[in-house]
Each structure stands twice: as C-alpha cells, then as structure tokens.
Amino acid sequence: MVVPAENTLRTVLARFAQARIDHDIRPTGATSRALEDVSYTLCVMTGCQDIRDALETADTLLAAGGNRQASAGQHDKALAA
C-alpha cells in the first residue's frame, strides 16, 4: 500500500468529520452523497473496504508518522553531536 502524506490524510479525515456532522445534524441527499464520497476516498487512501477499518488505519498511520518524526529528530540531534 502506498502510504498517503500526513497532511493529505488529515485533510480527508477533517472532511469526513465535517460530512458526518453535517449529515447527523440535517440529513439530506447532498449530505449523504458528501459522506459517501469522503468515506470512499478514505477507504481508497487506506486500502480498506469498510469506513470503520479505514478510520482505524488512518489513526494508526498518523501515530506511526509521529513516531517516525520523533525518531528522525532524535537521529538528527545525534548526528549534530
């Protein structure tokens, strides 16, 4: 699986959250389509077939990305010393 860029993944997660809120507050055909569209996008980005799995995978990818950045920062400090 190609790992999506962190900022792109965060943007799609924000779109999902907003679409979910909009649909929960006032469900219409438009909010339903918007939620389906962003859910599909998130599933494709994470390689999942179910939105619950996609959300879990996105969280895991973001957590791993933060760990990689922390490790890289420590490695850079070690090189500077």
DARA-V909363 format. One record per residue. N is the residue number from 1. SS is DSSP state (@ for helix, = for strand, . for the rest). Layout:
n:N ss:SS
n:N ss:SS
This chain:
n:1 ss:.
n:2 ss:.
n:3 ss:.
n:4 ss:.
n:5 ss:.
n:6 ss:@
n:7 ss:@
n:8 ss:@
n:9 ss:@
n:10 ss:@
n:11 ss:@
n:12 ss:@
n:13 ss:@
n:14 ss:@
n:15 ss:@
n:16 ss:@
n:17 ss:@
n:18 ss:@
n:19 ss:@
n:20 ss:@
n:21 ss:@
n:22 ss:@
n:23 ss:@
n:24 ss:@
n:25 ss:@
n:26 ss:.
n:27 ss:.
n:28 ss:.
n:29 ss:@
n:30 ss:@
n:31 ss:@
n:32 ss:@
n:33 ss:@
n:34 ss:@
n:35 ss:@
n:36 ss:@
n:37 ss:@
n:38 ss:@
n:39 ss:@
n:40 ss:@
n:41 ss:@
n:42 ss:@
n:43 ss:@
n:44 ss:@
n:45 ss:@
n:46 ss:@
n:47 ss:.
n:48 ss:.
n:49 ss:.
n:50 ss:.
n:51 ss:@
n:52 ss:@
n:53 ss:@
n:54 ss:@
n:55 ss:@
n:56 ss:@
n:57 ss:@
n:58 ss:@
n:59 ss:@
n:60 ss:@
n:61 ss:@
n:62 ss:@
n:63 ss:@
n:64 ss:@
n:65 ss:@
n:66 ss:@
n:67 ss:@
n:68 ss:@
n:69 ss:@
n:70 ss:@
n:71 ss:@
n:72 ss:@
n:73 ss:@
n:74 ss:@
n:75 ss:@
n:76 ss:@
n:77 ss:@
n:78 ss:@
n:79 ss:@
n:80 ss:@
n:81 ss:.
